[in-house]
Amino acid sequence: MELAVRAFEVLLGWSLLLQTLEYLRMRQALTVQGLWAWPVQRADIPPGPVQNLLDTLFADRAMHWHLLLRLPVLIFLGWHGSNLVLTVFLFASHVLMLIRWRGAFNGGSDFMTLVALSGLLLAELVQLGGDPHLAWRAGLWYICLQTVTSYFMSGWVKLLQPQWRSGEALVVFLNGAIYGPLPAGHLLSRPLLARAAAWAFIVWECSFPLAFIGPLTALFFCATAVIFHFL
């Protein structure tokens, strides 16, 4: 359990650190003169105390210091581990960034980060009862159940769509991705191979609950997930 907790804290800290550095690099795009200016996005928030509070938190200087403050907190998380104060700050910080981006900037990655921080917060709160082992079991189980459910639902939705079953949607998705379109002569440009690849993803995602059979099965599904997201 101790190894699992430390691995989780290090991976979460590293992930959030990368996100924070990404936001800092995009700082100019978040200013009043930038592409994602808060004065434009604030129209989504009804006038009142909440809007006034967000105006203060999302001001250029406040946002910059907010992101800078995250850096030492995340280094502490990876080096020393979590505590309740640190976790509450990171959870609130992430929720604020979700609001700033009208829900998400990196899509599923942002929501998976929210799941991980929710599990961490759950573990810290349950520890107040005096049983760290039970607390971490609860937190990690929450994250596992959310993850498995997400993969299963993603596969089930693909299974119901004729475009995914035929492989057409996979090609459209890859052509519209950041590194797309597919080069001429790419293997997935062939309908038969595209269909086989799409079905491989569908079967893998739909069968993800089998990861609960045991550690080796879980390792297989997690390793496949790493390769899947890397690709």
C-alpha positions in Angstrom: 0.0 0.0 0.0 2.8 2.4 0.9 4.4 1.9 -2.5 1.1 2.4 -4.3 0.4 5.6 -2.5 3.9 7.0 -3.2 3.7 6.1 -6.8 0.3 7.7 -7.1 1.5 10.9 -5.4 4.6 11.2 -7.6 2.6 10.5 -10.8 -0.1 13.0 -9.9 2.4 15.6 -8.9 4.3 15.2 -12.2 1.1 15.4 -14.2 -0.1 18.5 -12.5 3.4 20.0 -12.8 3.3 19.5 -16.6 -0.1 21.1 -16.7 1.0 24.1 -14.7 4.1 24.7 -16.8 1.8 24.5 -19.9 -0.5 27.2 -18.4 2.5 29.4 -17.6 3.8 29.1 -21.1 0.4 30.2 -22.4 0.2 33.1 -20.0 0.0 35.8 -22.7 -3.0 34.0 -24.2 -4.8 34.2 -20.9 -4.3 38.0 -20.4 -7.0 40.6 -21.1 -5.5 41.1 -24.6 -5.1 37.3 -25.1 -7.0 34.8 -27.1 -8.8 33.4 -24.0 -9.5 36.7 -22.2 -11.4 36.4 -19.0 -13.6 39.5 -19.7 -15.1 37.5 -22.6 -15.5 34.2 -20.6 -17.0 36.0 -17.6 -20.2 36.5 -19.5 -21.0 32.8 -18.6 -21.2 33.8 -15.0 -24.3 35.6 -13.7 -23.6 39.0 -12.2 -23.1 38.9 -8.4 -20.7 37.9 -5.7 -19.5 34.8 -7.5 -18.6 36.8 -10.6 -16.9 39.4 -8.5 -14.8 36.8 -6.7 -13.8 35.1 -10.0 -12.9 38.5 -11.5 -10.4 38.9 -8.6 -9.0 35.4 -8.9 -8.7 35.4 -12.7 -7.1 38.8 -12.9 -3.8 38.6 -14.9 -1.5 39.1 -11.8 -3.6 36.9 -9.5 -3.6 34.1 -12.1 0.1 34.3 -12.6 0.8 34.1 -8.9 -1.7 31.3 -8.5 0.2 29.2 -11.1 3.6 30.0 -9.5 2.3 28.9 -6.1 1.3 25.6 -7.5 4.9 24.8 -8.5 6.5 24.4 -5.0 3.3 22.7 -3.8 3.5 20.1 -6.5 7.2 19.5 -5.9 6.4 19.0 -2.2 3.7 16.5 -3.1 6.1 14.4 -5.2 8.9 14.6 -2.8 7.3 14.4 0.7 3.7 13.3 0.0 0.3 14.8 0.5 -1.5 16.3 3.5 -5.0 17.8 3.9 -4.0 21.5 3.4 -2.0 20.7 0.3 -4.8 18.5 -1.1 -7.5 21.1 -0.5 -5.4 23.8 -2.2 -4.8 21.6 -5.3 -8.4 20.5 -5.5 -9.7 24.1 -5.4 -7.0 25.2 -7.8 -7.9 22.6 -10.3 -11.6 23.4 -10.1 -10.8 27.1 -10.7 -8.8 26.2 -13.8 -11.8 24.1 -15.0 -14.0 27.1 -14.6 -11.5 29.3 -16.3 -11.6 27.0 -19.3 -15.4 26.6 -19.4 -15.1 23.0 -18.2 -11.8 21.7 -19.5 -8.8 22.6 -21.6 -7.2 19.2 -22.1 -10.5 17.3 -22.2 -10.4 13.9 -20.6 -7.0 14.6 -19.1 -8.5 17.4 -17.0 -11.4 15.3 -15.8 -9.0 12.4 -14.9 -7.0 14.9 -12.9 -10.2 15.9 -11.1 -10.9 12.2 -10.3 -7.4 11.7 -9.0 -7.6 14.8 -6.8 -11.0 13.7 -5.6 -9.6 10.4 -4.6 -6.7 12.1 -2.8 -9.1 14.4 -1.0 -11.2 11.4 0.0 -8.1 9.6 1.4 -7.1 12.7 3.4 -10.5 13.2 4.9 -11.0 9.6 5.9 -7.6 9.7 7.6 -9.0 12.2 10.0 -10.8 9.1 11.5 -7.4 7.6 12.4 -7.1 4.7 9.9 -4.6 5.6 7.1 -4.8 2.2 5.5 -8.6 2.3 5.2 -8.4 5.9 4.0 -6.0 5.1 1.1 -8.0 2.0 0.1 -11.1 4.2 -0.2 -9.2 6.9 -2.2 -7.6 4.5 -4.6 -10.7 2.4 -5.0 -12.6 5.6 -5.9 -10.0 6.4 -8.6 -10.0 2.8 -9.9 -13.8 2.6 -10.2 -14.0 5.9 -12.0 -11.2 4.9 -14.4 -12.6 1.5 -15.2 -16.1 3.0 -15.7 -14.7 5.7 -18.0 -13.0 3.2 -20.2 -16.0 0.9 -20.3 -18.4 3.7 -21.2 -16.0 5.0 -23.9 -15.9 1.5 -25.5 -19.6 1.0 -25.2 -20.4 4.3 -27.0 -18.0 3.3 -29.8 -19.6 -0.1 -30.0 -23.0 1.6 -30.6 -21.7 3.8 -33.4 -21.6 2.3 -36.9 -18.8 4.7 -37.9 -16.6 3.4 -35.2 -17.4 -0.3 -35.9 -16.4 0.3 -39.6 -13.2 2.1 -38.7 -14.3 5.4 -40.4 -14.4 7.3 -37.1 -10.9 6.3 -36.1 -9.5 7.7 -39.4 -11.5 10.9 -39.0 -10.3 11.3 -35.4 -6.6 10.8 -36.4 -6.9 13.1 -39.4 -8.2 15.8 -37.1 -5.6 15.2 -34.3 -2.8 17.6 -33.5 -0.3 15.4 -35.6 -2.8 14.8 -38.4 -3.7 14.2 -41.1 -2.4 10.8 -41.7 0.3 10.7 -44.3 -0.4 9.2 -47.7 0.0 5.4 -47.7 -0.4 5.1 -43.9 -1.5 1.7 -42.8 -4.7 3.0 -41.2 -5.7 4.6 -44.4 -6.6 1.0 -45.5 -10.3 0.3 -44.5 -9.6 -3.3 -43.4 -6.7 -2.3 -41.0 -8.7 0.8 -39.8 -11.6 -1.5 -38.9 -9.3 -4.0 -37.1 -7.7 -1.2 -35.1 -11.0 0.3 -34.2 -12.4 -3.0 -33.0 -9.2 -3.6 -31.0 -9.8 -0.3 -29.1 -13.5 -1.1 -28.7 -12.9 -4.6 -27.3 -10.1 -3.4 -25.0 -12.2 -0.6 -23.5 -15.3 -2.6 -23.1 -13.4 -5.4 -21.4 -11.6 -3.1 -19.0 -13.6 -4.2 -15.9 -11.8 -7.5 -16.2 -8.8 -5.7 -14.7 -10.4 -6.4 -11.3 -9.7 -10.2 -11.8 -6.2 -9.8 -10.3 -2.9 -7.9 -10.3 -1.6 -9.5 -13.5 -4.7 -8.7 -15.4 -4.8 -5.2 -14.1 -1.1 -4.8 -15.1 -2.0 -5.9 -18.7 -4.9 -3.4 -19.0 -2.8 -0.5 -17.5 0.2 -1.2 -19.7 -2.1 -1.3 -22.7 -3.6 2.0 -21.6 -0.1 3.6 -21.4 0.7 2.5 -25.0 -2.8 3.6 -26.1 -2.5 7.1 -24.8 1.2 7.4 -25.9 0.1 6.6 -29.5 
